[in-house]
């Protein structure tokens, strides 16, 4: 990563924030983006205090056209990007009909549309520089996930896109990979909705450091898919050998919200 320019989305908190610091510690010039400028500036100050380089580009990827605006700003700054990390994303936990349509639309915009558009915009220059695209997916990408239905579907899109682009571009020198963690101890859990921590699946979480190490390993490797944690790997593989209807029914049991949960109200991420 030394002397490489890396764009990291969703860098104001959680995995994106920690990964940006780790990449900067490796010598990368990180371009950090999220919608909260103040948090990004605080991150830049920490990176520069540690001797690293960071550029702040605040963009709300939930807004249509945001991917193009981010790309245009990076071009205006004349930064030759070597790697794109699509980390920005958020979800909703609860019955499908309980999610506000506006929240659902923003989730699809960030998790799917912006990710695909950013990848498409940066791929031509990344091909020239023989760079990398790292997409943060999830273990819910491997099976239908009741009560996380739309979020799980967005991550299935991310995983499928990543694996397809890996095969499409590997001979051209562009590395594409998806990192698939299970639940991670980040603000994402609290933002997803009430009761999420009480379900069987979310009682065991990964640390941010574990996921960051997996992301760095994925950038260094040639494999397209990286599931974080042995337990999560086993669960991801088990879905391949079960009828999908059975997998969905088991998921409904494991992910069912507690009956005592308060109304589900997702919160905004930074």
C-alpha positions in Angstrom: 0.0 0.0 0.0 3.0 2.4 0.3 2.5 5.4 -1.9 -0.9 4.0 -3.2 -4.1 6.1 -3.2 -7.1 4.3 -1.7 -10.7 5.5 -1.6 -12.6 4.3 1.4 -16.4 4.9 1.6 -18.3 4.9 4.9 -15.1 6.0 6.7 -16.7 8.1 9.4 -17.2 5.2 11.8 -16.8 1.4 12.3 -15.0 -0.7 9.8 -14.4 2.1 7.3 -12.8 4.4 9.9 -10.5 1.6 11.3 -9.6 0.4 7.9 -8.7 3.9 6.7 -6.3 4.2 9.7 -4.8 0.8 9.0 -4.2 1.5 5.3 -2.7 4.9 6.2 -0.4 3.2 8.7 0.7 0.9 5.8 1.7 4.0 3.8 -1.4 4.6 1.7 -2.8 8.0 0.9 -6.4 7.4 1.9 -9.3 9.4 0.4 -12.0 9.1 3.1 -15.7 9.7 2.4 -19.0 9.7 4.3 -21.7 12.3 4.8 -20.4 13.7 8.1 -17.5 16.1 7.4 -16.7 16.7 11.0 -16.0 13.0 11.7 -13.9 12.7 8.6 -11.9 15.8 9.5 -11.2 14.2 13.0 -10.1 11.0 11.2 -7.8 13.0 8.9 -6.2 14.7 11.9 -5.5 11.4 13.6 -4.0 9.9 10.4 -1.8 13.0 9.8 -0.7 13.1 13.5 0.5 9.5 13.0 2.5 10.5 9.9 0.0 9.4 7.3 -1.8 11.1 4.5 -5.6 11.6 4.1 -7.9 13.6 2.0 -11.5 14.3 3.0 -14.3 14.2 0.4 -17.7 14.4 2.2 -20.5 12.8 0.1 -23.9 11.4 1.1 -24.1 8.2 -1.0 -27.8 7.9 -0.3 -28.4 10.8 -2.7 -28.8 10.0 -6.4 -25.8 11.0 -8.4 -23.5 10.9 -5.4 -21.1 8.3 -6.9 -20.5 10.6 -9.9 -19.9 13.6 -7.6 -17.4 11.6 -5.6 -15.6 10.4 -8.7 -15.5 13.9 -10.2 -14.0 15.4 -7.0 -11.3 12.7 -6.9 -10.5 13.5 -10.6 -10.4 17.2 -9.9 -7.9 16.6 -7.1 -5.8 14.7 -9.6 -5.4 11.7 -7.3 -4.5 8.5 -9.2 -6.6 5.9 -7.4 -5.0 2.4 -6.9 -7.8 0.8 -4.9 -11.5 1.4 -4.1 -12.9 0.1 -0.9 -16.8 0.0 -1.0 -17.5 -0.1 2.7 -20.5 2.2 3.1 -23.8 0.5 3.9 -26.6 0.2 6.4 -29.5 -2.1 7.1 -32.8 -2.7 8.7 -33.8 -5.4 11.2 -37.5 -6.4 11.5 -40.6 -7.3 9.5 -40.3 -6.1 5.9 -43.5 -4.0 6.2 -42.1 -2.1 9.2 -39.4 -0.4 7.2 -40.2 3.1 6.0 -40.2 3.2 2.1 -37.8 6.2 2.2 -35.4 4.3 4.4 -35.6 1.2 2.1 -34.9 3.4 -0.9 -31.8 5.0 0.7 -30.5 1.6 1.7 -30.8 0.3 -1.8 -29.1 3.5 -3.1 -26.1 3.1 -0.8 -25.7 -0.6 -0.7 -26.3 -1.4 -4.3 -26.6 1.6 -6.7 -23.7 3.7 -5.3 -21.5 0.7 -4.9 -22.1 -0.5 -8.5 -21.7 3.0 -9.9 -18.5 3.8 -8.0 -17.0 0.5 -9.2 -18.0 1.2 -12.8 -16.5 4.7 -12.7 -13.2 3.7 -11.1 -12.6 0.4 -12.9 -11.1 1.9 -16.2 -8.3 3.7 -14.3 -7.9 0.8 -11.9 -7.3 -1.5 -14.8 -4.5 0.8 -16.0 -2.9 0.9 -12.6 -3.5 -2.9 -12.0 -5.3 -2.0 -8.8 -8.0 -3.5 -6.6 -11.6 -3.2 -5.6 -12.6 -4.4 -2.1 -16.3 -4.7 -1.4 -17.6 -5.2 2.2 -20.4 -7.7 1.9 -21.8 -10.0 4.7 -22.5 -13.6 5.6 -26.2 -12.9 5.0 -25.2 -12.8 1.3 -25.1 -16.6 1.3 -28.7 -17.3 2.2 -32.1 -15.7 2.4 -32.4 -13.7 5.7 -35.9 -13.2 7.0 -36.2 -9.9 9.0 -33.1 -8.7 7.2 -34.7 -9.4 3.8 -33.8 -6.4 1.8 -30.4 -5.9 3.5 -29.5 -9.5 2.9 -30.5 -9.1 -0.8 -28.2 -6.1 -1.2 -25.3 -8.1 0.2 -26.1 -11.0 -2.1 -25.8 -8.5 -5.0 -22.5 -7.3 -3.6 -21.1 -10.8 -3.3 -22.3 -11.9 -6.8 -21.0 -8.7 -8.4 -17.6 -9.1 -6.7 -17.1 -12.7 -7.7 -18.2 -12.0 -11.3 -15.8 -9.0 -11.7 -13.0 -11.0 -10.1 -13.4 -13.6 -12.9 -13.8 -11.0 -15.5 -10.7 -8.9 -14.7 -8.3 -11.3 -13.0 -6.3 -11.9 -16.2 -6.1 -8.1 -16.7 -4.4 -7.5 -13.4 -7.4 -6.0 -11.5 -8.1 -7.7 -8.2 -11.7 -7.7 -7.0 -12.7 -9.2 -3.7 -15.6 -9.4 -1.2 -15.1 -9.6 2.5 -18.0 -11.2 4.3 -18.1 -10.7 8.1 -20.9 -11.9 10.3 -22.2 -9.4 12.9 -19.6 -6.8 13.9 -19.5 -4.7 17.0 -20.1 -1.3 15.2 -22.7 1.4 15.2 -24.4 -0.6 12.4 -26.0 -2.9 15.0 -27.7 0.0 16.9 -28.7 1.7 13.7 -30.4 -1.4 12.3 -33.3 -1.4 14.7 -34.6 -2.3 18.1 -34.1 -5.9 19.3 -31.3 -6.8 16.9 -28.9 -7.7 19.7 -31.4 -10.1 21.3 -31.6 -12.5 18.3 -29.6 -15.8 18.3 -27.5 -14.7 15.3 -26.4 -11.4 16.7 -25.4 -12.5 20.2 -21.9 -13.3 19.0 -20.1 -10.5 17.2 -16.7 -10.0 15.6 -14.5 -7.1 16.6 -13.7 -4.3 14.1 -10.0 -5.3 14.3 -10.8 -8.8 13.1 -12.6 -7.5 10.1 -9.9 -5.0 9.3 -7.3 -7.7 9.3 -9.5 -9.7 6.9 -9.8 -6.7 4.6 -6.1 -6.2 4.5 -5.6 -9.9 3.8 -8.1 -9.8 1.0 -6.3 -6.9 -0.6 -3.1 -8.9 -0.5 -4.6 -12.2 -1.7 -5.8 -13.4 -5.1 -9.0 -15.0 -3.9 -12.4 -13.4 -4.6 -14.3 -14.2 -1.4 -13.2 -13.9 2.3 -15.6 -15.0 5.1 -14.4 -13.7 8.4 -14.4 -16.2 11.3 -14.6 -20.0 11.3 -18.2 -20.0 12.7 -19.3 -17.7 10.0 -17.5 -19.7 7.3 -19.2 -22.9 8.5 -22.6 -21.2 8.4 -22.0 -19.8 5.0 -21.0 -23.2 3.6 -23.9 -25.0 5.3 -26.4 -22.9 3.3 -25.0 -24.4 0.1 -26.1 -27.9 1.0 -29.6 -27.2 2.3 -32.8 -26.7 0.3 -33.3 -22.9 0.0 -36.8 -23.2 1.5 -35.4 -24.9 4.6 -32.6 -22.4 4.9 -35.1 -19.6 4.8 -37.3 -21.2 7.5 -34.3 -21.8 9.8 -33.3 -18.2 9.2 -36.8 -17.0 10.2 -36.4 -18.8 13.5 -32.8 -17.6 14.3 -33.5 -14.0 13.3 -37.0 -13.6 14.7 -37.3 -10.3 16.7 -38.1 -10.7 20.4 -41.8 -10.4 21.0 -41.1 -7.8 23.6 -39.2 -5.5 21.2 -40.2 -1.9 21.0 -41.3 -0.6 17.6 -38.5 -0.8 15.1 -37.0 2.6 14.3 -33.8 2.5 12.3 -31.3 5.3 13.2 -29.1 7.2 10.8 -25.4 6.3 10.6 -22.8 9.0 10.5 
